[in-house]
Amino acid sequence: MPCSCRARFTSRSLPNDLPLALLARSKDAIGGWYAVFREQDETVAFVCGLAAPLAGMDAALFKRICTSLVGEVAEVERSLRARGLL
């Protein structure tokens, strides 16, 4: 279940502290952050996701996971916007 941040960075525009900051956030988030390199435009995107088996998952748990992932991405995007990166 991935939830993608809207920010995109090139190798030159990627803030040095961002990958480590997202990894540090992963310890407290319901999901984990990872980077995705997009070859078509040579940019890096960051995604917060959770790999969970769907068997036995009810609608309430699925909603809680999705809401948590969206909230995590929204918080990171607010931080990026405050830094002028989004």
CORUR-V648778 format. One line per field, one symbol per residue. ss: DSSP state (2 for helix, 1 for strand, 0 for the rest). phi: phi as a letter, one per 20 degrees, with the letter a starting at -180 (. if undefined). psi: psi as a letter, one per 40 degrees, with the letter a starting at -180 (. if undefined). Layout:
# CORUR-V648778
ss: ???
phi: ???
psi: ???
This chain:
# CORUR-V648778
ss: 01111111100000000222222222000001111111000011111110000000002222222222222222222222220000
phi: .ecefffccefeeffgefgffffffffdefdcebecedfgclddddcdbcecfffneefffgffffffffffffffffffffemdb
psi: gihhieiiiiddehhdeddddddddddeidaiiiihhhddefihihhhihhihdhehiddddddddddddddddddddddddefe.
